[in-house]
Amino acid sequence: MSLINDALQRASQSEKNRPRVSSPPGAIPPAPPPRRSLLRALTGAAVIVLLAAAGWLIHLSFAARLRPAFAPSVAAAKPAVPAPPPGAAAPPAPVPATVSAPAVPSAPPAASNPPVAPLTPAPAAAVLPPFPDLKLQGILYSRKNPKIIINGETRGENEPIGDVFIVRILPAKVTVQWNGQTKDLRLGSP
């Protein structure tokens, strides 16, 4: 047995004298630092720009939906052009010049252009008819979706009731538009 004990002591002595490895066996070496790619940075920047552009377009789409859906009537603001007097003749049409003959200026005869009658004020029939009769019966006000009851019908902003458009609904009044004219309606008012 002493031979076995001697062999065990020599093995333990050689184990103590052997140099140790700094990392345990089976350890994974550290990964090298990642390489930065210009393509990856440009792709990231392009994605950010596209997302910002999409957000802006969505914003414009919602803003367009919130704007009034109609344009005020410009035709009502223009003054009426009176018709020419019944005795006045139309001016003669210009004669096209030919290429072969030189153009000779000529004055029209004095008798062919009768004097123009002075403009007279428009007759009373050209005045716009009165605003349609509307009876405001109720205001159902909310910031997002205000409604009114007018002539027994429920309507919202930018909706027509006959030829009249509802421009704006506020808690105390309603603004309507017809033929370029605007009018404020209040509860209990005629």
CORFEN-V203777 format. One record per residue. N is the residue number from 1. RES is the residue in one letter. SS is DSSP state (H for helix, E for strand, C for the rest). D_CENTER is the distance of its C-alpha to the mean C-alpha in whole Angstrom. Layout:
# CORFEN-V203777
N&RES&SS&D_CENTER, N&RES&SS&D_CENTER
This chain:
# CORFEN-V203777
1&M&C&101, 2&S&H&101, 3&L&H&100, 4&I&H&97, 5&N&H&96, 6&D&H&97, 7&A&H&94, 8&L&H&91, 9&Q&H&92, 10&R&H&92, 11&A&H&88, 12&S&H&87, 13&Q&H&88, 14&S&H&87, 15&E&H&83, 16&K&H&83, 17&N&H&84, 18&R&C&81, 19&P&C&78, 20&R&C&75, 21&V&C&72, 22&S&C&69, 23&S&C&66, 24&P&C&67, 25&P&C&68, 26&G&C&65, 27&A&C&62, 28&I&C&59, 29&P&C&59, 30&P&C&56, 31&A&C&53, 32&P&C&52, 33&P&C&49, 34&P&C&46, 35&R&C&45, 36&R&C&42, 37&S&C&40, 38&L&H&37, 39&L&H&36, 40&R&H&35, 41&A&H&33, 42&L&H&31, 43&T&H&30, 44&G&H&29, 45&A&H&27, 46&A&H&25, 47&V&H&25, 48&I&H&23, 49&V&H&21, 50&L&H&20, 51&L&H&19, 52&A&H&17, 53&A&H&15, 54&A&H&14, 55&G&H&13, 56&W&H&11, 57&L&H&9, 58&I&H&10, 59&H&H&8, 60&L&H&5, 61&S&H&5, 62&F&H&7, 63&A&H&5, 64&A&H&3, 65&R&H&7, 66&L&H&8, 67&R&C&7, 68&P&C&10, 69&A&C&11, 70&F&C&13, 71&A&C&14, 72&P&C&17, 73&S&C&20, 74&V&C&21, 75&A&H&24, 76&A&H&26, 77&A&H&26, 78&K&C&28, 79&P&C&32, 80&A&C&34, 81&V&C&36, 82&P&C&39, 83&A&C&41, 84&P&C&44, 85&P&C&47, 86&P&C&49, 87&G&C&52, 88&A&C&50, 89&A&C&50, 90&A&C&47, 91&P&C&48, 92&P&C&49, 93&A&C&47, 94&P&C&48, 95&V&C&50, 96&P&C&49, 97&A&C&51, 98&T&C&53, 99&V&C&53, 100&S&C&57, 101&A&C&58, 102&P&C&57, 103&A&C&55, 104&V&C&57, 105&P&C&55, 106&S&C&56, 107&A&C&56, 108&P&C&55, 109&P&C&58, 110&A&H&58, 111&A&H&59, 112&S&H&56, 113&N&C&53, 114&P&C&54, 115&P&C&53, 116&V&C&49, 117&A&C&49, 118&P&C&48, 119&L&C&44, 120&T&C&45, 121&P&C&43, 122&A&C&41, 123&P&C&42, 124&A&H&42, 125&A&H&40, 126&A&H&37, 127&V&C&36, 128&L&C&33, 129&P&C&34, 130&P&C&34, 131&F&C&31, 132&P&C&31, 133&D&C&33, 134&L&C&31, 135&K&C&33, 136&L&E&31, 137&Q&E&33, 138&G&E&31, 139&I&E&28, 140&L&E&27, 141&Y&C&25, 142&S&C&23, 143&R&C&20, 144&K&C&18, 145&N&C&19, 146&P&C&21, 147&K&E&23, 148&I&E&26, 149&I&E&29, 150&I&E&29, 151&N&C&32, 152&G&C&33, 153&E&E&29, 154&T&E&27, 155&R&E&23, 156&G&E&20, 157&E&C&17, 158&N&C&16, 159&E&C&18, 160&P&E&21, 161&I&E&25, 162&G&C&27, 163&D&C&25, 164&V&E&24, 165&F&E&20, 166&I&E&20, 167&V&E&18, 168&R&E&19, 169&I&E&21, 170&L&C&23, 171&P&C&26, 172&A&C&29, 173&K&E&27, 174&V&E&24, 175&T&E&23, 176&V&E&23, 177&Q&E&22, 178&W&E&24, 179&N&C&25, 180&G&C&23, 181&Q&E&25, 182&T&E&24, 183&K&E&26, 184&D&E&27, 185&L&E&29, 186&R&E&31, 187&L&C&33, 188&G&C&36, 189&S&C&36, 190&P&C&36
